[in-house]
Amino acid sequence: MKQLRQAGDRLVILILVLAAWQFCSGHFGEHWFSSPMRTATTLWSMAERGLIVWHASYTIQAAFWGLLIGGIPGVLIPFLLRRSPALSEILDPYFVAGYGLPKLALAPLFILWFGIGLGSKIALVASIVFFILLFSTAAGVQAVNAQFVSMARIMGAKESDIARHIVWPGAVPYIFTGIKLSAPYAIGAAVVGELISSNRGLGYLIEASATDFDTAGVFAALAALTILVLVVNALVNWAEQRLLQWRPRDAVESMAAT
């Protein structure tokens, strides 16, 4: 019943968004706001010609490899620093500064270092994802019950056993929260990199359509980007549910929310 009501509420919001979109198209003109029907027609035409899949595959590659390259160190470092609080406190200001640095300002450097190809987009994505997962995982590591760790040590558990059986399970919900936050940012960063310099990708498709004053093409590319983000988010939620089946639902939700 709750899920049915939630689906109904979402449908109402979607209808209101489409109605507002149609109103803007009629009021300002389709030159400025492509109508939902025209956008859908353009999107379908692009999909039939294979443009959407071709450009989206490039964006997905940049987002995936950037998420992997930036995410793995972001998850591992808090576990490595867990046994060295002094070193963690020393490095914390640098992590905060790196997180606060506008990554878009680094894009020209990445293009200089890695060229205008896929490498610069991956570097831009990794620089954003790293800090999101770093702080999210660090919060999970710090939230582990200290009494459990003390009891395990009293019983003779090794640090590797504590990390594997106590710290890691406790941090998993926080890691998935970081992944759910990072995935849209990864796709967005890849698109921004393509907008700056690229000859392929959804960002390039948006830029090329805007250059040709093709408003319908811009809205169609944005719609494809939105669908891609929703699909990726659904996949992350599915993976989270599968991997966290062993945990009580209430515990997972409360820890992730914290």
N, C-alpha and C positions, 0 to 999 in steps of 0.2 A: 504493500500500500504506500509506504514511504517513497519507494523508488518510482512508483507510478505518478505520485504527486510531484516529485522532483522533475520527472520527465515533462510533465504538463507545464510546470513553471518555466522550464527551459524553452519549451516550444513557444510560450507566450512572449518571452523576452526576444526570441528569434524573430517572431512576427513583428514586434514593435521596432526592432532594428531595421528589418526590411522595409517597413512602412516609412520610417524616418529617412532611410536611404532613397526610397522612391520619391518622397516629398522633395528632398534636396535636388534630385535629378530633374523633377518637373519645375521647381522654382528657379534654380540657377541655370538649368540647361545641361544637356548631355555632354557638351564640350567641357564642362567643369566636373560634373558628376555623372558618370556612366550609370544608366539604370541597372537594377538587378538583372532584368531579363537580357539586356544587351551584354552585360558582363558574363552571364551564364553562357550565352551563345558564343561569345568570343573564347571563353575558357574551353568550351567543348570543341570548337574549331582548332584551337591550339593543341588540345589533347589528341584529336584525330590525326593531326599532322606529326605528332610525336614530339612537339616542342616542349611541352610541360615535362615529360619524362626525361628528355635529354638534358634540359637545364636543371631540373630538380635533382637529378643524379649527381651532378657536379656539386651542388650545394650540400647534399647529404654527405658526400665524401669529405668535404672540408669540415663539416660539423662533426662527423663521426671520428675522424682521425684527430681533430683538435680536442674533442671530448676525451679521447683515449690518452693522448699524449699529456694533456694538462690534468686530467682527472686522476690518473694512477699516482703520480707524485703527491697530488693534493690529498689523497686518501692515506697514503703510506706515511707521510711526514708526521702527522699527529701521533701515530703509533710509535714512531721512532723517538719522538720527543717526550713521550709519556714518562720514560724513566730518567729524564734529565730536565726537571723543572727549571733549573737555573738557565740552561741553554734556551729553553722555550721562552723564558722572560726576556732574554737578550734579543732573540730574533723577533719577538712579537711586534715591536714598533716598525720593523722593516716589512713584516707581512701586512700590517695595517696601511703603511705608506704605499706598498705595491697594490693593495686592493683599492685604495682611493685614487690612484693614478688613472686619469682618463685613458682607456686603452685605445681610443680612436686616435689619440695623439701619437701612438706608437706605429700606426699603420704605415706612414711613409718610411719609417725605418725598416719595417718588415718587408716592404716592397723592395727597398734598397738591398737588404740582406738576402732575401729569398726569391726575388723576382716578382713578376706580375702573375705567375701561375698559381697552382694550388698551394704551394708552400707558404706563401704570405698569408693566405686565408686560414690555413691550419694554425699558423703561429698566432694570429689574432684571436682565434677561438680558444686556443690553449691558454693564452694569457688571461682570459676572462674566467674560464672554467676552473683553472687551478685554484684561484683564491676562493671561489664560491665553495668548492668541495673541501678545501683546506679548513675554512672556518666552520663549516657544517660538521665535518668529521671531528674536529677538535672539540666542538660542543658535545658530541656524543661520547668521546673518550673521557671528558671531564665529568659527564653526568653519571658515569658508572658508579654504582654503590661501593664506597670505600670499605664497608664492612665485609662485603663479599670477597674483596681482594685480600683483606687482612686474614679472614678465615681460611682462604685458600693457601696463603703463605704459612699459616700456623700448621696446616695439615701437610705441609711439605711440597706444595705445588711449585713447579718451576715457572719462571717468568714467561716462557714461551707458552706454557699451559694456561696461565692466567690470561695472556693476551688472546689466545685462541678460544677459550671456553667461557670467559667472563667479559673481557673488554670488547672483543669483536662482536659478539651477539648483541651487547648493549648499544653499540654504536651503529649497527646496521640500519635501524630506522632513520637515524640522522643522515647517514650516507645516502639513502634513497631520497630523503628530502632534498639533499644537495643536488642529486642527479635530476630530480624533477624541476628544480630551479635552473640548473645548468643547461638542460636540453634546449629549452626555448632560446636562452641566451646564446647557445652555440650556433643555432640556426640563424638567429639575428645577426651575430657577429660575422658569420660567413657571408650573409647577404650584404652587410655593410662593406665588407672587403671587396665584394664583386661590384658594388656601386662605385667604389673608388677606382678600381682598375681590374678589368676582366673582359674576356670575350665570350664568356659562358656562365651559366648559373641564373637563378631566379633574380638576383640583384641586377645582373646585366640585362635580363629581359625587361625589368622595370625601367631601367635607365634608357634602354633602346626605345621602348614604347613612349616614354616621356619625351625623348629627343624628337620623335616623329609626331608629337602632339596626338598620340593615340591614347586617349583617356580610357577607352574600353580595354586596351591591352594592359595598361597599368593596373586597373582594377582587377582584371583577370589574373594577372601575376600575383597580386596581393591576395586574392582569393585562394590561389594554389598554395601560396605560402602559409596562409591560415590553416588550410586543410592539412598540410604537412606537419605543422606544429601540433595540431589536435591528434593526428595519428601517432606521432612520436610520444606524446603525453600518454595516450592510451596504452601504448606498448610498455612504457615505464611502469604505469599503474598495474598492468597485468603481471609484469615480472616481479613487482613488489609483493603482490598478493600470493604469487606462487612460492617465492622464496621465504616469505614470512608466515607461512601456514602454521608453523610450529609455535608461533607466539599468539597469546590472546589478543583479540581484536582491539579491546579497550586499551591495552598496554601499548600497542603499536601506535594508535592514534594519539594517545597522550604524550608519548615520548617524541613523536614526530612534530607535534604541535609546539612542544617546548623548544 
